[in-house]
Amino acid sequence: MQLIETIPNLKPRPADAHKGDFGKVLIVAGSLGMSGAAALAGRSALRGGAGLVRVAIPKSILPIVASIEPCFTTIPLPEDEAGRISAQAAAQVLNAAADNDATAFGPGIGTSTDLRSILDRLIEQEGLNLIIDADGLNNLAALGDWPDKLKATLILTPHPGEMKRLWSPLIRESMPPERQDQAIEFARRTKAMIVLKGAGTIVTDGERVYINKTGNPGMATAGSGDVLTGIITALVAQGLTSLEAAILAVYVHGRAADIAAQTITQTSLIATDIVEYLPRAWPNYQ
């Protein structure tokens, strides 16, 4: 097992660059009552450097999400009676994913048979860079045999509870007690990049592993994971490998929270603070 300690970074931007040079991101997220998760993921993708960000959401919450951040665009999707994205949105989501460099699926999205059917089709898309978080992971766990269908390049960002839900349908053996062993074994079994969140977030592809040293307990707040999802997706869209993007994202995510806590305190830290302090968290910040 190779232990990685070097933090990757983005290349300097050329003077004649335009927004198309820095990747197009699609965030499939949100449901009735969970508009903030979609907005946080979209805002953090922008702060993560993506040139274009599109947030695909149930049509009823579009005015809320659009009003939070004017710098991303929105895609209204058909929804079910509970305000979740419905199966009727499948073709629209697939077309949008094909038109972008990286796609995130899950923040605030809820769980349903319809959502699982959309996700089932996304993971089968060859050449798709797909990041799954939050309820996207809970929908994925219910698919059961998803590794056999996997053609997308996949990054999963579970917290410990979500890891347990992902593990049990796929692997007969009990989960190892150590988080690092859990992440490594699950990555080997599924061929996915694993970002196992928590104190000392673990990033691994099953052969290489990075243990993050930034971050603080103030990050245990609603929306923090949505911010990380947006950052990872933006970095993948800008051309970093899945491993590079995941490492850099967890590093700057934690470092932004550390910088914020110096002024705001850990107690008062909220997810939007992480987004606001992200510009000062990059390795090349002066």
N, C-alpha and C positions, 0 to 999 in steps of 0.2 A: 504494500500500500504506500503510495507516494503522498507525503504531507506537503501541502502547498502553503507557503507563507508570504509569497510576493503578491501584492495587490495589482491587478491589471489596471489599465487606464485607457481612455479614449485618445485617439490621435488629435493633435491640434487641428482646428478648423481652417481650411484655406481661405484666403481673403476674398475669393470670387465664389464662395459657396452660396447655395440657395437651399430653401427648405426641403426640397426633394432629395438632397444629399444626406439627410439625417434620419431617414426612415419614416415609414408610415405605420401607425399603430392602430389596431382595433381593440376596443375594450367592450366585451359583451357582459353586461352587468345590470344590477338593479332589479327591484320589484317594488310593489306598493309598500311604502313605509321604509324602504331601504335605498332611497335616492342618493343619500350621502356617500354610500360605498362606491357607487358608480362615479360620482363626481371626484372623490378622493383619488381613485385609480387614474382617472383621466388627467387630473391636475398634476399628479406626481409623474405621469408619463411625459407631460410637457416639461416639468422641471428636470426630468431625467434626460432631456436633450432631444427628444423625438421632434422631427420637423413638422409632422402632421399627426394629429390624434383625433380619432373618431370614436364616439361612445354610443354603442347600440343598446337601447333601453326600451322597456315597455312604453308604448306611446302615451299613456296617462301620466307618467312622471317626467316626460320630456321637458315641459316648461320649467320644472323645478331644477333639474340637472343643468339645463342650458343657462339658467340664470345664475348659477353658482360660479361658472367659469366661461368667459366669452372666447377664450382662445382655442377651445376644441369645438368640433362640430358634432352634431348628434344625428342618430339614425333611429326613427320611430319604428318599433316592431309590434306586430300583433301580440295580444296578451290574452290570458285566460281570465276566468271570473275572479280569481284571487289576485290579479294584477301581476302575474309572472309571465315571462316570455312564453308564448305558445308554440306548438309544433308547426303552426302555419308560417312561422318566421324562419324555418329551416333553410329554405333556398336563399333568402335574403342574407342570412348570417354566413352561409357558405360562400356566396358571391363576394361579400364584403371581406371575408377572411382571405380569399384568393387575391384580392386587390391590395392587400397590405403586407408589410414585411414581418409583422409579428402580431399575434392575437392573444389576448387574455380572456379567460372565461371563468366567471364565478363570483366576483365580489357582490354580495347582497342579492344574489340571483334567486335564492330559494331552491327548493327541491321539488321535482315532479316527474312524471313519466314523460311529458313533453320535453322537458329540459334534458332528460337522459337520452332521448332519441336524437336531439340536436348534437349533444356531445359525442354520442356514438358515431355520428357521421364525421364530426370534426377530427377525431383521432385517426380516422382512416384516410385523411388527406395527405398524400405524399408531398413532401416539400413544405408543409406548413409548420411554422414555428409557433408552438402552442404552449401557453403558460396557464396552469389551472390552479385556482386558489379557492379557499372558503367553501361556499356551498357547491362550487364546481367539483371539489374533491368528494363531497358527500354524494353527489350524483354519480361521479366516477366509481366510487366504492360499490354502488348498487348495480353497476354493469357486469361485475363478476369477471368475465373472461376478456376484459379489454386489452391486456398485453398481447393476446394472440392477434388482435386486429390492428395494433398500433403501427402506423406508417408516418405519422407526424413526428417532428422533433419535439420532445416533451420535457417541460420543466414543471415539477410539482412542488408546492410550497406548504406542506402541512404543519400544523402545530401538533403536539403529542397526541391529543385526542383524535384528530383527523388521521394521524398515522395508524392508530389502532384500528380505525374503521376501514382504512385501505388494506391493512395487512390481513385481517381475518378471512375475507372471502377468497384470497389468493394463495396464502401460504399456510400449510397445515401445521408447521412447527410453531411453537410459542415464540413470541417476540423476545429477542435478547434483552436483558435488563439495561444494557448501556445504549444510550441514544446514538452514539456513533456507529455501533454495530447494527442497530436497526436501520439506519439510513443507508449504510453500505450494502447490506444484504438486500434491502428492498430495491435499491438502484440496480444491483446485479440481476435480480429476478425480472425486473420490468423493463430494463434498458432506458429508463427515464433519469433525468437529472433531478436529484432530490435536494431540497432546501428544507431541512428539518429545523423549524423555528424554536426559539427559546433562548435562555441564557447560554451564550456560546453557540449560536446558530451553526449548524453543520451543513456544508455543501459538498456533495459527492456524486460522481458518476459510477461508483462502485470500484473504481481503480485508483482514483485520486480523491483526496479529501482536504477541505479547508475548514478550519474552526475559527469562527469570527470572534474578535476581541473587543469590538466596539459595542456600544449600547448600554442601557441602564434600566432599572425596574420601572421607570416612568413610562416606558414603551408598552407596558401592560395596560393598554387603553384601546377602546373601540376605534377601529379604522386604521390602526398601525399596520396591520397586514395588507390592507388595501393599498396603502402607500407603497409598500415594498413591491407588490405586484406590478404597479405602474412603472416603477423604476426598472425592474427586471425587463419588462416588455420593451421599454424604450431603448435599453442597451442592446438587446437582441436585434431590434429593428435597425440600430446603427451599425450592425455588422460584427459585434462581438460574438464569440462562440457561447453556447449555453453555459459552459463552466465559467468563462470569463465574466459574462453578464451577471451570473448569480453571485459570484464572489464580490465583484465591485459593488453590486446593488446592496448586499447585506452590510458591506463595510460602510458605504456612505449613508445608508439608512440609519445605522447605529451611531455613526459619527454626528450626523445632523441632530439626533436626539441628545447626544452628549453635549454638543454646543448649546442647544436650546436650554437644556437643564441648568446650565451655568447661570442663566438669567431668569428663567421661568420657574425653576425647581422641578424635581422629578414629580412631586405631588401634583403640580398644576399642568404638567405636560399633556397635550392632546395631539391627535394625529395631524391636524393642520399645522401645528408648530413644526413637526418634522418636515413637512413640505416647505414651509417658509425658510427654514434654516438649511435646507438642502444645498443651495448655491455655495455655502461656505464649507461644505463637507467633502468636496472632491479632492482627490490627492494632490492636484496641482493648484489648489487655491492659495492665493498670496494675500 
